[in-house]
Amino acid sequence: MEHHRTALNAYYILSGTFLVILLPAVYAFLWQPRFVGGGVSSFIALECVIIVLFVMLKRGYTWLVCQAIVIIALLCFLVALLVNGGIRTIALLATPLVLLCANLLLERRTTTYLYSISVVLVIIGVYWAERLQFLTPVQSGPVTLHPFALVLLMVGLTIFYLSLAFVQVTYSTAQVQEQSASLLRTVEKLQKIRHSLEQRTEELSTTNAHLVATQRQLAEAEKLAALGNLVAGIAHEINTPLGVGITAATTLQAITDELQEHYGSRAIRRTYFEAFLADAVAANHLLVNNLLRVDQLVQSFKQLSVDHFTLERRRFQLKAYLEEIVRGLEPRLRSGAHSVEILVDESIYLDSYPGALAQIATNFILNSILHGYPSGKPGRLRFIAGLYEEYVRLIYADDGIGICKEHLDKIYEPFFTTARDRGGTGLGLHIVYNLVTQKLGGTIRHDSDINAGVIFSLELPLYLEEREESA
């Protein structure tokens, strides 16, 4: 702002000086041709200098133009003193104009004082040059004031100007002090605001820590819920072979008791004994096969439960493990008449965390049942896997109602769900994302549209490297 005002002052001074020099030259050229001579050449030279200063001012050299104006004014003042009568010339009265130009154009007070002292020294120097006869005074007319009186007058005017400048500097200093005090008050307010923000930040950090703890608890609850579904499925699967085994054992006990009675009465015939052996062998086979089935289910449940809770790393066959997971969810699938198809080659083995994969597959299936088929329509769920160099690409897809475009970017956010009224927590896919990217060292992508089902594509390393495992 100050720089712009200085440029305007320089522009006005140059414009006024240009007109003041131009008008006398035109007047002398038109109406007083006998005076035309070397004076007009001086006028033209000054006009050219002013035009050059205009161009420099236009190009942004404001400080240089201001210095040039003040220096030219001082030189003109000095030439007027030397040429037009020394200290006795009336040009001495132009001293305040030179100082006024310096005040308007020079932003630095120190430079203004320097030019003011220079003017005083020039006046005093010319005066003593005349007194010591180094400078011959030009008698241009009667002088009404003594030279020493003129010197005192100019020095007085200079001191008066300096006092005005001092008052202005004092006023500016007071303004600076007031602005400094206002700035200090503003700083105090900002410090109070900063202290308040720090308190709010600390409160928000505490709240965030509570939220993180709550989120972890809910994630654990989600894991337990998934395990609960597996337990229910395993229990239902065990009931059937266990019931058949109990029936076979009961039958075997009955025919054995009957054989014992016949043996006591000595009434055992060959045909009866052969029939007993056939029934006993059949019951025994039925009992053994179903007990083996129960043992297989128990071992499967033990492995799934260990995988869920300990997340231990081991080598496992992908297809067989997916089949165990689906078997554990059979009751939920059967209640909705949903079918699961596993298109995975038996040669695919992973050295990773099967428990993490179990949670991922369980959440996929339960999400499809909860969100994909709200109308009760039977669904077709598929797991498809293929090898790609050192990775396996596992695709999960359903043919449900799909996910709208507005929700596709939010499905991995914690607590985001569209089925909260049906028991959704919004943590299932959030857990899936964390397990895939952090625990299994893989990537996950998804695609869906309304009434077009949903597809999740996972890329998992066949062998989890140490750096990925530590993540």
C-alpha positions in Angstrom: 0.0 0.0 0.0 2.8 2.4 1.0 4.7 1.5 -2.2 1.7 2.2 -4.3 1.2 5.7 -2.7 4.9 6.5 -3.3 4.5 5.6 -7.0 1.4 7.9 -7.3 3.3 10.8 -5.6 6.2 10.3 -8.1 3.7 10.3 -11.0 2.1 13.5 -9.9 5.4 15.3 -9.3 6.7 14.2 -12.7 3.5 15.3 -14.4 3.5 18.7 -12.7 7.2 19.3 -13.4 6.7 18.3 -17.0 3.9 20.9 -17.4 5.9 23.6 -15.5 8.9 23.1 -17.8 6.8 22.7 -21.0 4.6 25.8 -20.7 7.4 28.4 -20.4 9.2 26.8 -23.3 6.1 26.9 -25.5 5.4 30.5 -24.5 8.9 31.6 -25.3 8.9 29.8 -28.6 5.6 31.3 -29.8 5.4 34.8 -28.3 9.0 35.6 -27.3 11.2 34.2 -30.1 14.0 36.6 -29.2 14.6 34.6 -25.9 14.7 31.3 -27.7 18.3 29.9 -27.5 20.2 27.7 -25.0 17.4 27.9 -22.5 15.0 26.0 -24.8 17.6 23.3 -25.2 17.9 22.9 -21.5 14.1 22.7 -21.2 14.0 20.0 -23.9 16.8 18.0 -22.1 14.8 18.2 -18.9 11.6 17.0 -20.7 13.5 14.0 -22.1 14.8 13.2 -18.7 11.3 13.3 -17.3 10.0 11.1 -20.1 12.7 8.5 -19.3 11.7 8.7 -15.6 8.0 8.1 -16.7 9.0 5.0 -18.6 11.1 3.7 -15.7 8.2 4.3 -13.3 5.9 2.4 -15.7 8.2 -0.6 -15.6 8.2 -0.7 -11.8 11.5 1.0 -10.9 9.8 3.2 -8.4 12.6 3.5 -5.8 15.2 4.4 -8.5 12.8 7.0 -10.0 12.2 8.6 -6.6 15.9 8.8 -5.9 16.5 10.4 -9.3 13.8 13.0 -8.8 15.3 14.1 -5.4 18.8 14.1 -6.8 17.8 16.2 -9.9 16.0 18.6 -7.6 19.1 19.0 -5.5 21.3 19.5 -8.6 18.9 22.1 -10.0 18.8 23.9 -6.6 22.6 23.9 -6.5 23.0 25.1 -10.1 20.4 27.9 -9.4 22.5 29.0 -6.4 25.7 29.0 -8.4 24.4 30.6 -11.6 21.9 33.1 -10.4 23.7 35.0 -7.7 24.9 32.6 -5.2 23.4 32.8 -1.7 21.4 35.9 -2.7 19.3 34.3 -5.3 15.5 33.9 -4.8 15.9 30.2 -5.8 16.9 29.7 -2.2 13.3 29.8 -1.3 12.7 26.6 -3.3 14.5 24.6 -0.5 11.2 23.5 1.1 10.0 22.2 -2.2 13.1 20.0 -2.5 12.6 18.7 1.1 8.8 18.2 0.4 9.7 16.0 -2.7 12.1 14.0 -0.5 9.4 13.5 2.1 6.8 12.4 -0.4 9.0 10.1 -2.4 11.4 8.5 0.0 9.8 5.8 2.2 12.9 5.6 4.5 13.1 8.4 7.0 16.9 8.0 7.3 17.3 8.8 3.6 15.0 11.8 3.9 17.2 13.2 6.8 20.3 12.6 4.7 18.9 14.7 1.8 17.8 17.4 4.3 21.3 17.6 5.8 22.7 17.8 2.3 20.6 20.8 1.5 21.7 22.6 4.6 25.3 21.8 3.9 25.0 23.1 0.3 23.5 26.4 1.6 26.2 26.8 4.2 28.9 25.8 1.7 27.8 28.4 -0.9 27.6 31.0 1.8 31.2 30.4 3.0 32.4 30.1 -0.6 31.2 33.7 -1.1 32.6 34.9 2.2 36.1 33.4 1.4 35.9 34.7 -2.2 36.1 31.2 -3.7 32.8 32.0 -5.5 32.2 35.3 -7.2 28.6 36.4 -6.6 26.5 37.4 -9.6 24.7 40.7 -9.0 21.3 40.0 -10.6 19.4 42.7 -8.8 19.0 44.4 -5.4 18.9 42.2 -2.4 16.7 43.2 0.4 17.9 40.5 2.9 21.3 40.1 4.3 22.9 36.8 3.1 23.4 35.6 6.7 19.7 36.3 7.3 18.8 34.2 4.3 21.0 31.4 5.6 19.2 31.6 9.0 15.9 31.6 7.2 16.7 28.5 5.3 18.2 26.8 8.3 15.0 27.7 10.3 12.8 26.3 7.5 14.9 23.1 7.5 14.7 22.8 11.2 10.9 23.4 11.0 10.6 20.7 8.4 12.7 18.3 10.5 10.5 18.9 13.5 7.4 18.1 11.4 9.2 15.0 10.2 10.0 14.1 13.8 6.4 14.6 14.8 5.3 12.4 12.0 7.9 9.7 13.0 6.6 9.9 16.6 3.1 9.5 15.4 4.1 6.5 13.2 6.0 5.0 16.2 2.8 5.4 18.4 0.8 3.7 15.6 3.4 0.9 15.5 3.3 0.5 19.3 -0.5 0.4 19.2 -0.4 -2.2 16.4 2.2 -4.2 18.4 -0.1 -4.1 21.5 -3.0 -5.2 19.3 -0.9 -8.0 17.9 0.1 -9.1 21.4 -3.6 -9.2 22.4 -4.3 -11.3 19.3 -1.4 -13.6 20.1 -2.8 -14.1 23.6 -6.2 -14.9 22.2 -4.6 -17.3 19.8 -2.7 -19.0 22.6 -6.0 -19.4 24.5 -7.6 -20.8 21.4 -4.6 -23.1 21.0 -4.9 -24.3 24.6 -8.6 -24.9 24.1 -7.9 -26.9 20.9 -5.2 -28.9 22.7 -7.8 -29.8 25.3 -10.3 -30.7 22.7 -7.7 -32.7 20.8 -6.9 -34.6 24.0 -10.6 -35.3 24.6 -11.0 -36.5 21.0 -8.0 -38.7 21.3 -9.5 -40.3 24.5 -12.8 -40.7 22.7 -11.1 -42.2 19.7 -9.2 -44.6 21.9 -12.5 -45.7 23.4 -14.0 -46.1 20.0 -11.0 -48.2 18.8 -11.4 -50.4 21.9 -15.1 -50.7 21.3 -14.4 -51.6 17.6 -12.0 -54.3 18.7 -14.6 -55.7 21.1 -17.2 -55.7 18.4 -14.7 -57.3 16.0 -14.1 -60.1 18.5 -17.9 -60.4 18.9 -18.2 -60.7 15.2 -15.6 -63.5 15.2 -17.4 -65.3 17.9 -20.7 -64.9 16.0 -19.1 -66.5 13.0 -17.7 -69.3 15.1 -21.1 -69.7 16.7 -22.6 -70.3 13.2 -19.9 -72.9 12.6 -20.6 -74.6 15.9 -24.3 -74.7 15.1 -23.5 -76.3 11.8 -21.1 -78.8 13.2 -23.6 -79.7 16.0 -26.3 -80.3 13.4 -24.0 -82.3 11.2 -22.9 -84.5 14.2 -26.6 -85.1 15.2 -27.3 -87.2 12.1 -24.4 -89.7 12.3 -24.5 -89.8 16.0 -28.3 -90.7 15.9 -27.6 -93.4 13.3 -24.8 -94.7 15.5 -27.0 -94.8 18.6 -29.7 -96.6 16.6 -27.2 -99.2 15.3 -25.7 -99.7 18.8 -29.2 -100.1 20.2 -30.1 -102.6 17.5 -26.9 -104.5 18.1 -27.6 -104.6 21.8 -31.1 -105.9 21.2 -30.1 -108.7 18.9 -27.3 -109.6 21.2 -29.7 -109.9 24.2 -32.0 -112.0 22.1 -29.1 -114.3 21.1 -28.2 -114.6 24.8 -31.8 -115.7 25.6 -31.8 -118.3 22.8 -28.4 -119.5 23.9 -29.7 -120.1 27.5 -32.7 -122.1 26.2 -30.5 -124.2 23.9 -32.8 -123.3 21.0 -30.3 -121.7 18.5 -30.8 -122.9 15.0 -28.3 -122.4 12.2 -30.6 -120.1 10.2 -31.2 -117.9 13.2 -27.5 -117.7 14.0 -26.7 -116.8 10.4 -29.4 -114.1 10.5 -27.9 -112.8 13.7 -24.5 -112.6 12.3 -25.8 -110.7 9.2 -27.6 -108.2 11.4 -24.7 -107.8 13.8 -22.2 -107.2 11.0 -24.5 -104.6 9.3 -25.2 -102.8 12.6 -21.5 -102.9 13.4 -20.5 -101.4 10.0 -23.2 -98.8 10.4 -22.0 -97.9 13.9 -18.3 -97.7 12.9 -18.9 -95.6 9.8 -21.1 -93.1 11.7 -18.7 -92.9 14.6 -15.9 -92.2 12.1 -18.1 -89.5 10.6 -18.6 -88.0 14.0 -14.9 -88.2 14.7 -14.2 -86.4 11.3 -16.6 -83.7 12.2 -15.2 -83.2 15.6 -11.7 -83.0 14.2 -12.9 -80.5 11.6 -14.6 -78.4 14.4 -11.4 -78.6 16.5 -9.3 -77.3 13.6 -11.8 -74.6 12.7 -12.0 -73.4 16.3 -8.2 -73.4 16.7 -7.9 -71.5 13.5 -10.4 -69.0 14.6 -8.9 -68.3 18.0 -5.2 -68.8 17.5 -4.8 -67.9 13.8 -1.8 -70.2 13.6 0.0 -70.6 10.3 0.1 -73.9 8.5 -0.1 -75.5 5.1 -3.5 -76.6 3.9 -5.5 -77.6 0.9 -7.7 -74.8 -0.3 -10.6 -76.8 -1.6 -10.9 -79.2 1.4 -10.8 -76.3 3.8 -13.5 -74.4 2.0 -15.6 -77.5 2.0 -15.2 -77.8 5.8 -16.3 -74.2 6.2 -19.3 -74.6 4.0 -20.2 -77.9 5.9 -20.2 -75.9 9.1 -22.7 -73.4 7.7 -25.0 -76.0 6.2 -27.9 -75.3 8.6 -28.0 -71.6 7.6 -27.7 -72.5 4.0 -30.3 -75.2 4.1 -32.8 -72.9 5.9 -32.8 -70.6 2.9 -32.4 -73.3 0.3 -29.0 -71.7 -0.7 -26.4 -73.7 -2.6 -22.6 -73.3 -2.5 -20.5 -74.4 -5.4 -16.7 -74.8 -4.9 -14.8 -74.7 -8.2 -11.2 -75.1 -6.9 -8.5 -77.4 -8.1 -7.4 -80.0 -5.5 -3.7 -79.2 -6.3 -3.9 -75.7 -4.8 -2.2 -75.5 -1.4 -1.6 -72.4 0.7 1.1 -71.9 3.4 -0.8 -69.2 5.3 -3.4 -68.6 8.0 -6.4 -70.9 7.5 -8.3 -69.2 10.4 -8.2 -65.9 8.6 -9.5 -67.5 5.4 -12.3 -69.2 7.4 -13.4 -65.9 8.8 -13.3 -64.3 5.3 -15.3 -67.1 3.7 -17.8 -67.2 6.6 -18.4 -63.5 6.5 -18.9 -63.6 2.7 -21.5 -66.4 3.0 -23.3 -64.8 6.0 -23.3 -61.4 4.3 -24.9 -62.9 1.2 -27.6 -64.6 3.2 -28.3 -61.4 5.3 -28.1 -58.8 2.5 -28.4 -60.6 -0.8 -31.7 -62.4 -0.5 -34.1 -60.4 1.7 -37.1 -61.7 -0.2 -36.3 -65.3 0.6 -35.2 -66.3 -2.9 -32.8 -69.3 -2.9 -29.3 -68.2 -3.8 -26.4 -69.6 -5.7 -23.0 -68.9 -4.0 -19.7 -69.8 -5.7 -16.0 -70.0 -4.8 -13.7 -70.1 -7.8 -9.9 -70.3 -7.6 -7.0 -70.3 -10.0 -3.2 -70.1 -9.8 -1.4 -67.0 -11.2 2.4 -67.4 -10.8 3.0 -67.1 -7.0 -0.5 -66.1 -6.2 -3.9 -67.7 -6.0 -6.9 -65.7 -7.2 -10.0 -66.6 -5.1 -13.3 -65.3 -6.4 -16.5 -65.3 -4.4 -19.8 -64.5 -6.1 -23.5 -64.6 -5.4 -26.6 -63.8 -7.5 -28.4 -61.7 -5.0 -29.7 -58.1 -5.2 -26.3 -56.6 -5.3 -24.9 -53.3 -3.9 -25.9 -49.9 -5.2 -23.2 -47.7 -6.7 -23.5 -45.1 -3.8 -22.5 -47.8 -1.3 -19.7 -49.5 -3.2 -17.0 -47.2 -1.8 -18.2 -47.6 1.8 -18.6 -51.3 2.3 -15.2 -51.7 4.0 -15.8 -48.8 6.4 -16.4 -50.0 10.0 -20.0 -49.9 11.2 -21.4 -49.2 7.7 -24.4 -51.5 7.2 -27.8 -51.3 5.4 -29.3 -54.1 7.5 -28.9 -52.9 11.1 -32.5 -53.7 11.8 -31.8 -57.3 10.8 -28.8 -57.7 13.0 -26.1 -56.3 10.8 -23.1 -54.7 12.7 -21.2 -53.2 9.8 -18.0 -55.0 10.7 -18.1 -58.1 8.6 -16.4 -56.7 5.4 -14.2 -54.4 7.5 -12.8 -57.5 9.2 -12.5 -59.2 5.8 -10.5 -56.2 4.3 -8.1 -56.1 7.3 -7.5 -59.9 7.2 -6.9 -60.0 3.5 -4.6 -56.9 3.3 -2.8 -57.3 6.7 -2.9 -60.9 7.9 -2.8 -62.7 4.5 -0.7 -60.1 2.7 -3.1 -60.0 -0.3 -5.4 -57.6 -2.1 -9.2 -57.5 -2.5 -11.4 -55.9 -5.1 -15.1 -55.9 -5.6 -17.8 -55.2 -8.1 -21.6 -55.1 -8.0 -24.7 -53.5 -9.4 -28.4 -53.6 -8.5 -29.9 -57.1 -9.1 -26.6 -58.3 -10.5 -25.1 -59.9 -7.5 -21.7 -59.2 -6.0 -18.2 -60.4 -6.8 -15.2 -60.3 -4.5 -11.8 -61.0 -6.0 -8.9 -61.9 -3.7 -5.3 -62.3 -4.6 -3.4 -64.2 -1.9 0.2 -65.4 -1.9 0.7 -69.2 -2.0 3.5 -68.8 0.5 3.3 -65.9 3.0 6.7 -64.2 3.2 8.0 -63.1 6.6 7.6 -59.4 5.9 4.0 -59.9 4.9 3.4 -62.2 7.9 4.7 -59.6 10.3 2.3 -57.1 9.0 
